[in-house]
Amino acid sequence: MDAGLNIADRISNELVDRREDLIRLTQDLIRIPTLNPPGSHYRDICVYLNQRLSKSGFQIELVRAEGAPGDSEQFPRWNIIARREGKSSGDCVHFNSHIDVVEAGEGWTEDPFGGALKDGKIFGRGACDMKGGLAASILAAEVFIDLVPDFAGSIEISGTADEESGGYGGVAYLAGKGYFAPERVQHVIIPEPLHKDRICLGHRGGWWAEIETKGEIAHGSMPFLGDCAVRHMGAVLDAFESDLYPALSARHTAMPVVPEGARVSTMNINSIHGGQEELPADTTALPSHCVPDSCRIVIDRRYLIEETHEEVKAEVEHLLDDLKEKRPKFEYSMRELNHVAPSMTDKSAPVVATVADAIQSVMGKVPDYVASPGSYDQKHIDRIGKLKNCIAYGPGLLELAHKPDEYVEVDDMIDSAKVMALSLLKLLGPDKGGKE
Ligand SMILES: [Zn+2]
């Protein structure tokens, strides 16, 4: 160790020296195929993380989200929460990573669970989303603990289940049990792959609903004796095109969502079905002759921090009620399938300012502030945990997530680990001691 260097430089150098360890850790994590669905090998990855983190003095809790959606004896929803106490009282900084990955899908040239290292990139499902981020946060914490053993406060690292399916067996469950209560945790960094020079302040909300139009069955040769539910749905889609879509795209947000196309309200029509069951493409069966008495669509409405859940719902309801007035025999029902609230951390929040400073020191640039078009576990930390001081920050490119040949660059992991470790230094370092 060079006594001439300041502590921040020593931390950065040490992270560079531990490159091989970081690579091995990331590869090990990728090689545990924690696929969701169905939610496999959660216990295995928790046991692995337990062994790793225990060595740095972390106290470990393994928590199964019993009774959460998807939890079963075959696929139990295991989570790990590791906590390392410092030498004196102070804040708790929590790094939260989801342990699950989505299916590999087609089109890979690398083994999705092999963790191959080529040209400074580690390949595999979950490499960037988000085992690379988890590995970077572990190295950051380990180096910080080794070089600043007298730190104040505490560090937590969690590996949580099911983010890719809504987080109910993971962060939502733990938040419900008080793990993210502001008395216990003061700063949360979620190392999702938002890139090493960007701070993600939050995400848009989402509202999913099924709309059904009703009709009356009759013989297809005499449709005038029945009432076609698909034509009623056609009227709904027309109203979406003429009224709803223009209104949504005119509604701009102050949230710095990337890509920019998502800086307005959006809605996807996820599916449509009416009448007879869909036939397989290669069937030799012939269609039955019926007027459909039901047609259903599923809508996926992403909304802004400036809107409310009630408004979003009411807007669609008004449009449907309006059709009911105007269109003979129009009947509908609507059913909410899921809802997640938007979340947006204030730019002046302590964790934002701290990580921004650290990015400036490591990357020599002012960070970009972004928000995510889709949601991640911040919603549960905000809404259930009531903890507002939370961001996403981690290595990797969001564009690679869920794609074939997903990878994370080792250099990016090291840079973001430096940012995380320097953030720990700013929040828990020597000048924070003696707060008791
Ligand atoms: Zn993710």
Residues whose N, C-alpha, C, O or C-beta is under 5 A from the ligand:
A	BS01	ZN	D129 M130 E192
